[in-house]
Amino acid sequence: MFSDSTGAWTPVLAPNPEKIDPASVATVPKTTADDEALLDAYSRTVTGVVERAAAAVVNIRVRHGRGRHQEGGGSGFIIAPDGFVLTNSHVVHGATRIEVTLADARSFPASLVGDDPDTDLAIVRIDAPNLQHLLFADSRKLRVGQIAIAIGSPFGFQQTVTAGVVSALGRSMRAQSGRLMDDILQTDAALNPGNSGGPLVNSRGEVIGVNTAVILPAQGICFAIASNTAQLVAGWLIRDGKIRRSYLGIAGQNATIHPRLVRHHRLQQATGVMVDGLEERGPGSEAGLQRGDLILNFKGSVIASIDDLHRLLVGDEIGCTSDLTVIRGTELLTLQVIPGELPKHGD
């Protein structure tokens, strides 16, 4: 029966069964053998990855000061058989006690080897030999849509696995220090509090990223620090305990260049970095920078924002003479600057 627009019910007579065309009867399609094989292949991929990688994923518990209300935690993963564990800086930064629990439930006290809030990465170490560890993939070879599997300890539930894909490449986001982090992966593999610091791995069980953040209350928008960045920073932290970065000793803000100056000097940009303050005897002061100067170029690279300048001020620039182009008033000047070493956080 069916109801028409007036609400009256009208009977529907069944057709003569002998005259029904079997081809006209709608049927629910059955799962094909190909579909089943495809699902089985995906399942085998995920389970195979977990079997290879999960033993290297750890749970991290930390304490800040005294009292249970100061406790927190996250995830991490072993990157060397002699006990080096990579995690997020925000998981262990400022902790007075760090404890690492392995996949086999053994727990060890851990010491902080190095911490870099600007990339939200840190290395801790436990005294345990011959540990299973993970290898890094080349994140430059990643493609949007490829499988991404996250392993971690959300809400303290150890060895939790979620799977998805790489949703986007080359994202940027702010670290808690305020510095811009580049080369961030976006994934829809579900992450929750406690996943921070755990690995995002590919179908071979290689690390493609370090899980670091989610956007709440959005669904399926999660971020990881790309493996190439993580591997580079981890190496520096193990070797030096910190990341060496250069600096100019200035305070600045993004500023718009007057259109007449853009036309007159045939500039490639409409914005630069205005110098608001200078550290006494700092690299900028020694180079002759003045308050009100508008920085346009550093070592031949356009500086359209403070983030552009931060991106170029790496450890290799420490002590090296470089060209710094500015506008002072209406005049275009090129100064010689020797960046110094940025003091470590807390120094």
Buried (B, 14 or more C-beta within 10 A) or exposed (E): EEEEEEEEEEEEEEEEEEEEEEEEEEEEEEEEEEEEEEEEEEEEBBEEBBEBBBBBBBBBBBBBEEEEEEBBBBBBBBBBEEBBBBBBBBBBBEBEBBBBBBBEEEEBEBEBBBBBBBBBBBBBBBEBEEBBBBBBBEBEEBEEEEBBBBBBBBEEEBBBBBBBBBBEBEBEBEBEBEBBBBBBBBBBBBBBBBBBBBBBBBBBBBBBBBBBBBEEEEEBBBBBBBBBBBBBBBEBBBEEBBBBBBBBBBBBEBBEBEEEBBEEBEBEBEBBBBBEEBBEEBBBBBBBBEEEBBBBBBEEEBBBBBBBBBBBBEBEBBEEEBEBBBBBEEEBBEBEBBBBBBEEBEE
